[in-house]
Amino acid sequence: KLDYAGARALVAHPLVGILLIAFLVSALVHMRLGMQVIIEDYVHGEIGKIALILLNTFFAALMGLASIYAILRIGFSG
């Protein structure tokens, strides 16, 4: 069981940070594609479908950028 400082030190390790970012990107791509299939299957209006797919893509990108920023900030802060 790690405390806060131990968890920060673990994420600050370069190999752990890289693996964490790779897992994060993989999970976000999987989430985006899964939600896109659900939207395509269950939303029938073309305008709504396109809007939701765009929102889904922007949400995944925003979550990815925020998460990668947090990981890099912890990694470079020591």
Backbone as JSON Lines, residues from 0, in Angstrom:
{"i":0,"aa":"K","n":[0.85,-1.18,0.0],"ca":[0.0,0.0,0.0],"c":[0.89,1.24,0.0]}
{"i":1,"aa":"L","n":[0.68,2.1,-0.99],"ca":[1.5,3.31,-1.1],"c":[0.77,4.51,-0.52]}
{"i":2,"aa":"D","n":[1.54,5.4,0.06],"ca":[0.97,6.67,0.45],"c":[1.04,7.62,-0.75]}
{"i":3,"aa":"Y","n":[0.63,8.85,-0.55],"ca":[0.58,9.82,-1.64],"c":[1.97,10.05,-2.25]}
{"i":4,"aa":"A","n":[2.96,10.23,-1.42],"ca":[4.32,10.47,-1.9],"c":[4.86,9.25,-2.66]}
{"i":5,"aa":"G","n":[4.54,8.06,-2.18],"ca":[4.98,6.85,-2.87],"c":[4.32,6.69,-4.22]}
{"i":6,"aa":"A","n":[3.04,7.02,-4.29],"ca":[2.34,6.94,-5.58],"c":[2.89,7.96,-6.57]}
{"i":7,"aa":"R","n":[3.19,9.16,-6.1],"ca":[3.79,10.18,-6.97],"c":[5.16,9.73,-7.46]}
{"i":8,"aa":"A","n":[5.94,9.15,-6.59],"ca":[7.27,8.68,-6.97],"c":[7.17,7.55,-8.0]}
{"i":9,"aa":"L","n":[6.18,6.69,-7.84],"ca":[5.99,5.6,-8.79],"c":[5.61,6.14,-10.17]}
{"i":10,"aa":"V","n":[4.67,7.08,-10.23],"ca":[4.25,7.66,-11.51],"c":[5.38,8.49,-12.11]}
{"i":11,"aa":"A","n":[6.24,9.06,-11.29],"ca":[7.35,9.87,-11.79],"c":[8.44,9.03,-12.44]}
{"i":12,"aa":"H","n":[8.45,7.73,-12.18],"ca":[9.44,6.86,-12.82],"c":[9.15,6.83,-14.33]}
{"i":13,"aa":"P","n":[10.16,7.05,-15.18],"ca":[9.92,7.16,-16.62],"c":[9.21,5.95,-17.25]}
{"i":14,"aa":"L","n":[9.61,4.75,-16.89],"ca":[8.99,3.57,-17.49],"c":[7.53,3.46,-17.08]}
{"i":15,"aa":"V","n":[7.24,3.72,-15.83],"ca":[5.86,3.65,-15.35],"c":[5.02,4.73,-16.03]}
{"i":16,"aa":"G","n":[5.56,5.93,-16.16],"ca":[4.83,7.02,-16.82],"c":[4.52,6.7,-18.27]}
{"i":17,"aa":"I","n":[5.48,6.15,-18.98],"ca":[5.27,5.79,-20.39],"c":[4.22,4.7,-20.51]}
{"i":18,"aa":"L","n":[4.32,3.68,-19.67],"ca":[3.32,2.61,-19.71],"c":[1.94,3.1,-19.32]}
{"i":19,"aa":"L","n":[1.87,4.01,-18.37],"ca":[0.59,4.58,-17.96],"c":[-0.04,5.38,-19.1]}
{"i":20,"aa":"I","n":[0.76,6.16,-19.79],"ca":[0.25,6.94,-20.93],"c":[-0.19,6.0,-22.06]}
{"i":21,"aa":"A","n":[0.58,4.95,-22.33],"ca":[0.21,4.0,-23.38],"c":[-1.11,3.3,-23.04]}
{"i":22,"aa":"F","n":[-1.28,2.89,-21.79],"ca":[-2.53,2.27,-21.36],"c":[-3.68,3.25,-21.47]}
{"i":23,"aa":"L","n":[-3.45,4.49,-21.07],"ca":[-4.48,5.51,-21.13],"c":[-4.95,5.75,-22.57]}
{"i":24,"aa":"V","n":[-4.0,5.88,-23.49],"ca":[-4.36,6.1,-24.89],"c":[-5.14,4.91,-25.43]}
{"i":25,"aa":"S","n":[-4.7,3.71,-25.11],"ca":[-5.4,2.51,-25.55],"c":[-6.82,2.46,-25.0]}
{"i":26,"aa":"A","n":[-6.99,2.77,-23.73],"ca":[-8.32,2.75,-23.12],"c":[-9.23,3.82,-23.71]}
{"i":27,"aa":"L","n":[-8.68,5.0,-23.96],"ca":[-9.51,6.07,-24.53],"c":[-9.92,5.78,-25.96]}
{"i":28,"aa":"V","n":[-9.03,5.2,-26.75],"ca":[-9.4,4.81,-28.12],"c":[-10.47,3.75,-28.08]}
{"i":29,"aa":"H","n":[-10.34,2.79,-27.2],"ca":[-11.33,1.72,-27.05],"c":[-12.69,2.31,-26.61]}
{"i":30,"aa":"M","n":[-12.66,3.25,-25.67],"ca":[-13.88,3.9,-25.21],"c":[-14.55,4.67,-26.35]}
{"i":31,"aa":"R","n":[-13.75,5.44,-27.09],"ca":[-14.31,6.24,-28.17],"c":[-14.95,5.37,-29.25]}
{"i":32,"aa":"L","n":[-14.25,4.3,-29.63],"ca":[-14.79,3.41,-30.66],"c":[-16.05,2.68,-30.18]}
{"i":33,"aa":"G","n":[-16.05,2.26,-28.93],"ca":[-17.23,1.6,-28.39],"c":[-18.43,2.52,-28.34]}
{"i":34,"aa":"M","n":[-18.22,3.76,-27.89],"ca":[-19.33,4.72,-27.85],"c":[-19.79,5.08,-29.26]}
{"i":35,"aa":"Q","n":[-18.86,5.14,-30.2],"ca":[-19.24,5.45,-31.58],"c":[-20.16,4.37,-32.14]}
{"i":36,"aa":"V","n":[-19.87,3.12,-31.87],"ca":[-20.72,2.02,-32.34],"c":[-22.11,2.13,-31.71]}
{"i":37,"aa":"I","n":[-22.15,2.43,-30.41],"ca":[-23.44,2.58,-29.74],"c":[-24.23,3.73,-30.35]}
{"i":38,"aa":"I","n":[-23.56,4.86,-30.59],"ca":[-24.23,6.02,-31.19],"c":[-24.74,5.66,-32.58]}
{"i":39,"aa":"E","n":[-23.92,5.01,-33.39],"ca":[-24.33,4.65,-34.74],"c":[-25.5,3.67,-34.74]}
{"i":40,"aa":"D","n":[-25.56,2.79,-33.75],"ca":[-26.63,1.8,-33.7],"c":[-27.94,2.36,-33.18]}
{"i":41,"aa":"Y","n":[-27.89,3.28,-32.21],"ca":[-29.11,3.68,-31.51],"c":[-29.6,5.09,-31.78]}
{"i":42,"aa":"V","n":[-28.8,5.94,-32.42],"ca":[-29.25,7.29,-32.77],"c":[-29.63,7.27,-34.24]}
{"i":43,"aa":"H","n":[-30.86,7.67,-34.54],"ca":[-31.36,7.51,-35.9],"c":[-31.27,8.78,-36.75]}
{"i":44,"aa":"G","n":[-31.32,9.95,-36.15],"ca":[-31.19,11.18,-36.93],"c":[-29.75,11.44,-37.31]}
{"i":45,"aa":"E","n":[-29.53,11.8,-38.56],"ca":[-28.16,12.0,-39.04],"c":[-27.47,13.18,-38.35]}
{"i":46,"aa":"I","n":[-28.18,14.28,-38.14],"ca":[-27.57,15.44,-37.5],"c":[-27.2,15.12,-36.05]}
{"i":47,"aa":"G","n":[-28.1,14.47,-35.34],"ca":[-27.82,14.08,-33.96],"c":[-26.68,13.08,-33.88]}
{"i":48,"aa":"K","n":[-26.66,12.16,-34.83],"ca":[-25.61,11.15,-34.85],"c":[-24.23,11.79,-35.06]}
{"i":49,"aa":"I","n":[-24.17,12.7,-36.03],"ca":[-22.89,13.37,-36.31],"c":[-22.46,14.22,-35.13]}
{"i":50,"aa":"A","n":[-23.42,14.93,-34.52],"ca":[-23.09,15.78,-33.37],"c":[-22.58,14.94,-32.2]}
{"i":51,"aa":"L","n":[-23.24,13.81,-31.93],"ca":[-22.8,12.97,-30.81],"c":[-21.45,12.31,-31.08]}
{"i":52,"aa":"I","n":[-21.2,11.93,-32.31],"ca":[-19.89,11.35,-32.65],"c":[-18.79,12.39,-32.48]}
{"i":53,"aa":"L","n":[-19.06,13.63,-32.9],"ca":[-18.08,14.7,-32.7],"c":[-17.84,14.97,-31.22]}
{"i":54,"aa":"L","n":[-18.92,15.04,-30.43],"ca":[-18.78,15.25,-28.99],"c":[-18.01,14.11,-28.34]}
{"i":55,"aa":"N","n":[-18.29,12.89,-28.78],"ca":[-17.58,11.72,-28.26],"c":[-16.08,11.83,-28.55]}
{"i":56,"aa":"T","n":[-15.74,12.22,-29.76],"ca":[-14.33,12.36,-30.14],"c":[-13.65,13.46,-29.34]}
{"i":57,"aa":"F","n":[-14.32,14.61,-29.21],"ca":[-13.74,15.71,-28.45],"c":[-13.61,15.36,-26.97]}
{"i":58,"aa":"F","n":[-14.59,14.63,-26.42],"ca":[-14.52,14.23,-25.03],"c":[-13.31,13.31,-24.8]}
{"i":59,"aa":"A","n":[-13.13,12.33,-25.68],"ca":[-12.0,11.41,-25.54],"c":[-10.67,12.17,-25.67]}
{"i":60,"aa":"A","n":[-10.61,13.1,-26.61],"ca":[-9.38,13.88,-26.78],"c":[-9.11,14.76,-25.57]}
{"i":61,"aa":"L","n":[-10.14,15.39,-25.03],"ca":[-9.98,16.24,-23.86],"c":[-9.54,15.43,-22.64]}
{"i":62,"aa":"M","n":[-10.15,14.28,-22.44],"ca":[-9.75,13.43,-21.32],"c":[-8.3,12.94,-21.49]}
{"i":63,"aa":"G","n":[-7.93,12.62,-22.73],"ca":[-6.57,12.19,-23.0],"c":[-5.56,13.29,-22.73]}
{"i":64,"aa":"L","n":[-5.85,14.49,-23.22],"ca":[-4.92,15.6,-23.01],"c":[-4.79,15.94,-21.53]}
{"i":65,"aa":"A","n":[-5.9,15.98,-20.81],"ca":[-5.85,16.31,-19.38],"c":[-5.09,15.23,-18.61]}
{"i":66,"aa":"S","n":[-5.33,13.98,-18.94],"ca":[-4.66,12.89,-18.22],"c":[-3.17,12.84,-18.53]}
{"i":67,"aa":"I","n":[-2.83,12.99,-19.8],"ca":[-1.41,12.98,-20.18],"c":[-0.69,14.18,-19.55]}
{"i":68,"aa":"Y","n":[-1.34,15.32,-19.52],"ca":[-0.76,16.5,-18.87],"c":[-0.47,16.2,-17.39]}
{"i":69,"aa":"A","n":[-1.44,15.58,-16.71],"ca":[-1.25,15.27,-15.3],"c":[-0.1,14.29,-15.09]}
{"i":70,"aa":"I","n":[-0.03,13.27,-15.93],"ca":[1.05,12.29,-15.79],"c":[2.41,12.94,-16.05]}
{"i":71,"aa":"L","n":[2.49,13.75,-17.1],"ca":[3.76,14.42,-17.41],"c":[4.14,15.42,-16.34]}
{"i":72,"aa":"R","n":[3.17,16.11,-15.8],"ca":[3.47,17.08,-14.73],"c":[4.03,16.37,-13.5]}
{"i":73,"aa":"I","n":[3.44,15.25,-13.16],"ca":[3.97,14.48,-12.03],"c":[5.37,13.95,-12.38]}
{"i":74,"aa":"G","n":[5.53,13.47,-13.62],"ca":[6.81,12.9,-14.02],"c":[7.94,13.9,-14.04]}
{"i":75,"aa":"F","n":[7.65,15.14,-14.46],"ca":[8.72,16.14,-14.53],"c":[8.91,16.92,-13.25]}
{"i":76,"aa":"S","n":[7.97,16.78,-12.31],"ca":[8.13,17.52,-11.05],"c":[9.02,16.77,-10.07]}
{"i":77,"aa":"G","n":[9.31,15.53,-10.4],"ca":[10.24,14.8,-9.54],"c":[9.52,13.84,-8.67]}
